[in-house]
Amino acid sequence: MQMAQGDGQRDGDVDDDVRTLHAMGYAQELSRRMNAFSSLALSLSIICILSGGVTSFHLGLSAVGGASIGLGWPLACLFSLIVAATMAQLASAFPTAGGLYHWASLLGGRGWGWATAWFNLAGLVTVLAAINVGSYRFAVGALGPRLGLSAWWLEPAAQALGVALITASHAVINHMGIRATTRLTDFSGFLIVAVSTALAIALLTFAPSLDPTRLITFTNYSGPAGGNVWPASESLMLLFALGLLLPSYTVTGFDAPAHASEETKAAAAAVPRGIVRSVVISGLAGWVLLSAVVLAAPDLGEAAAQGEGAFLSIVDRVLPGPIALFLTVGIVMAQYLCGLATVTSASRMAFAFARDGGLPYSTAIRRVSPTHQTPAVAIWTVSIASVLFTVWTPIYSTITAVCVIFLYLSYVIPTALGLVAFGRSWTTMGPWNIGGWYRPLAALSVVGCLLLILIGMQPPNDRSVWVVGSSAVVLALAWLGSERRRFPGPPRIDAAGTLVTTEDSPFSAVEPEGERHGRRSAGSPGRR
């Protein structure tokens, strides 16, 4: 497969993509309409600094104040970039929907792939819940007073209804086809950059004073001083670590381009670029924006005491009413589109896993709409699951902690397997290749992911220990009890280029393999 020139795609690239997909044992079932920019925009939309960066701002500010933004944000984003670089290498070598699940299966075996799939799917479902809960609460908090809405709209029942309606609209748009979704996520990419830039400039322009030392000053805002976002603690190191959940939650979901690989042209080159560039752009833009918020605050201690309302309290005090309203509407729109993009990513993960027989009712979930060429059942399945999760635990900080843990567990498994397999069983790389840098960066990714998971389990999010721990136990019992005998994993290609199946494989009951899953021809690129 040839590397795409620049960011454009030739017509022949689609044929190359299809051949590569067939060589891995799959048919081209989804509509391949996304270009390189759309892949980048999808990832920018899910990261969305105007979503996680805004709705989780208090997680950083109420920890150690401005240092959480000035020092914590770039530190965490540098780590995310390291993870993204190793992920991009895998995505270039194995450009299929499902991404991490498929990589883990090929590099370490179907058991590792099965576990990765469940952790990644759980992370995507819970991050969708976190995004939509945060978006709903932000929209009601920002626009509610202007619309005369009472505090009842923040009660659990109203929140559940609002989140359900938002998520349902995301599912409808995704169901209608990748073209409509892509147009909206492309627009979202421009919207995020434009609104965040305008907001940063406005805050710095109208700021009563500017004190850059705020960005490196550690102030203990735990307990009541920070709106009880974090329990009172005398340890600035612990609080700084807890504040890292702000950038870690915000700059995540960059695996989205990998999940949409089968809908992207020249995927082996475009997808890894989208992964890495989205982290770089979001990291820099988010740092500038949130630093401007910290610098513009008339009184940082007063803002921290507002807890969840810290961001809005600063914006409302600094900006003139009409400007604040205009930019707030832009933020709400970006947050809505963030949820839309997350449904796209999560549904493709569910589709890919079900296609290989990994989910209950896989035969239904893997179905592709003949009209819209979208995994319609998967779209509605992940959407309903995310709403149910918000009903079970409506606490925003716990939702964010759980989704970060699940996602980074799914990130660390294929990275660790790639570290072991690199240069041994894994010798064929894609066009995006970091060469000898892969091993040291992969090792840093594994260590960093484990530390981040530990941070996410600290009080008041210790409930996440039970969520993640019980999930791991259930998965282990399910695998040892039945799934290791039932689940065949992704299709395997033998040395002669023939698709290998077993009697209990989901591939044995479908159309002839040459038509359904493709057959590796003599000239097709191998990925094994």
PyMOL commands that set and color helices and strands:
alter all, ss='L'
color gray80, all
select helices_A, chain A and resi 11-23+36-55+57-64+67-93+100-108+110-147+151-154+156-175+178-206+212-216+223-226+236-243+245-250+256-259+261-263+267-296+300-304+307-318+321-355+362-365+376-392+396-421+435-456+463-486+506-509+513-516
alter helices_A, ss='H'
color red, helices_A
select strands_A, chain A and resi 492-493+499-500
alter strands_A, ss='S'
color yellow, strands_A
deselect
rebuild
show_as cartoon
